């Protein structure tokens, strides 16, 4: 099965932020468009698991090295694939 990332209209929607970066040093709320970050292969970041809401460290991986059967079908354009670090035990 081959899945292509979907384009999503983000007008009027907030992107989920990674961590608590929605205010500047003076406490002023930031424009969500300024929160967007371009991640590159090898970047380490924190991701929130959908099933239990816990945060896990992850590394951005090259999606060309991931088999099509392992890629999620519900990706949105701009999403990146990550591999989680650690153990769920």
C-alpha positions as a LaTeX table, in Angstrom:
\begin{tabular}{lrrr}
\hline
Residue & $x$ (\AA) & $y$ (\AA) & $z$ (\AA) \\
\hline
Unk1 & 0.00 & 0.00 & 0.00 \\
Unk2 & 1.35 & 3.43 & $-0.92$ \\
Unk3 & 0.23 & 6.45 & 1.10 \\
Unk4 & 0.84 & 10.06 & 0.14 \\
Unk5 & 0.82 & 12.84 & 2.76 \\
Unk6 & $-2.42$ & 14.80 & 2.69 \\
Unk7 & $-2.45$ & 18.55 & 2.38 \\
Unk8 & $-4.39$ & 20.18 & 5.17 \\
Unk9 & $-5.86$ & 23.66 & 5.29 \\
Unk10 & $-4.36$ & 25.20 & 8.42 \\
Unk11 & $-6.18$ & 28.54 & 8.10 \\
Unk12 & $-7.72$ & 29.38 & 11.45 \\
Unk13 & $-6.15$ & 26.33 & 13.14 \\
Unk14 & $-3.29$ & 26.18 & 15.61 \\
Unk15 & $-0.51$ & 23.73 & 15.11 \\
Unk16 & 0.20 & 21.73 & 18.22 \\
Unk17 & 3.35 & 23.09 & 19.80 \\
Unk18 & 6.24 & 21.03 & 21.04 \\
Unk19 & 6.66 & 21.90 & 24.69 \\
Unk20 & 5.69 & 25.27 & 26.10 \\
Unk21 & 6.89 & 27.81 & 23.52 \\
Unk22 & 3.72 & 29.82 & 23.02 \\
Unk23 & 4.89 & 32.93 & 24.89 \\
Unk24 & 8.00 & 35.06 & 24.48 \\
Unk25 & 10.31 & 36.17 & 27.32 \\
Unk26 & 7.95 & 39.02 & 28.28 \\
Unk27 & 4.95 & 36.68 & 28.46 \\
Unk28 & 3.43 & 37.97 & 25.21 \\
Unk29 & 1.57 & 35.35 & 23.17 \\
Unk30 & 3.35 & 34.45 & 19.93 \\
Unk31 & 1.77 & 34.13 & 16.50 \\
Unk32 & 1.44 & 30.36 & 15.80 \\
Unk33 & 3.10 & 30.81 & 12.39 \\
Unk34 & 6.30 & 31.81 & 14.19 \\
Unk35 & 6.25 & 28.51 & 16.08 \\
Unk36 & 6.66 & 26.37 & 12.97 \\
Unk37 & 10.06 & 24.70 & 12.75 \\
Unk38 & 11.70 & 22.92 & 9.83 \\
Unk39 & 13.10 & 19.65 & 11.17 \\
Unk40 & 15.92 & 17.85 & 9.38 \\
Unk41 & 17.08 & 14.24 & 9.50 \\
Unk42 & 18.90 & 13.59 & 12.77 \\
Unk43 & 17.13 & 16.30 & 14.80 \\
Unk44 & 16.24 & 15.12 & 18.29 \\
Unk45 & 12.90 & 16.34 & 19.61 \\
Unk46 & 10.17 & 15.51 & 22.11 \\
Unk47 & 6.92 & 14.02 & 20.84 \\
Unk48 & 3.68 & 13.37 & 22.69 \\
Unk49 & 2.20 & 9.90 & 22.33 \\
Unk50 & $-1.45$ & 9.94 & 21.26 \\
Unk51 & $-2.41$ & 6.90 & 23.32 \\
Unk52 & $-1.36$ & 8.08 & 26.79 \\
Unk53 & $-0.15$ & 11.68 & 26.41 \\
Unk54 & 3.38 & 10.97 & 27.66 \\
Unk55 & 6.37 & 12.77 & 26.12 \\
Unk56 & 9.19 & 10.74 & 24.54 \\
Unk57 & 12.52 & 11.72 & 22.95 \\
Unk58 & 12.65 & 10.92 & 19.24 \\
Unk59 & 14.97 & 11.38 & 16.27 \\
Unk60 & 13.81 & 12.52 & 12.81 \\
Unk61 & 14.49 & 9.74 & 10.27 \\
Unk62 & 14.81 & 9.72 & 6.49 \\
Unk63 & 11.45 & 8.49 & 5.19 \\
Unk64 & 13.24 & 7.08 & 2.12 \\
Unk65 & 14.75 & 4.47 & 4.47 \\
Unk66 & 11.34 & 3.41 & 5.83 \\
Unk67 & 9.33 & 0.78 & 3.93 \\
Unk68 & 6.00 & 1.96 & 2.52 \\
Unk69 & 4.16 & $-0.60$ & 4.65 \\
Unk70 & 5.64 & 0.94 & 7.82 \\
Unk71 & 4.70 & 4.55 & 7.00 \\
Unk72 & 1.46 & 5.92 & 8.48 \\
Unk73 & $-1.28$ & 6.62 & 5.93 \\
Unk74 & $-2.72$ & 9.62 & 7.77 \\
Unk75 & 0.31 & 11.93 & 7.37 \\
Unk76 & $-0.20$ & 15.62 & 6.65 \\
Unk77 & 2.15 & 17.52 & 4.33 \\
Unk78 & 5.02 & 18.80 & 6.47 \\
Unk79 & 4.91 & 15.92 & 8.96 \\
Unk80 & 8.18 & 14.10 & 9.60 \\
Unk81 & 8.81 & 10.49 & 10.56 \\
Unk82 & 10.53 & 9.88 & 13.89 \\
Unk83 & 11.93 & 6.92 & 15.77 \\
Unk84 & 11.27 & 6.98 & 19.52 \\
Unk85 & 14.11 & 6.51 & 22.00 \\
Unk86 & 13.83 & 4.53 & 25.19 \\
Unk87 & 11.54 & 1.81 & 26.41 \\
Unk88 & 7.81 & 1.74 & 27.04 \\
Unk89 & 8.21 & $-0.72$ & 29.95 \\
\hline
\end{tabular}
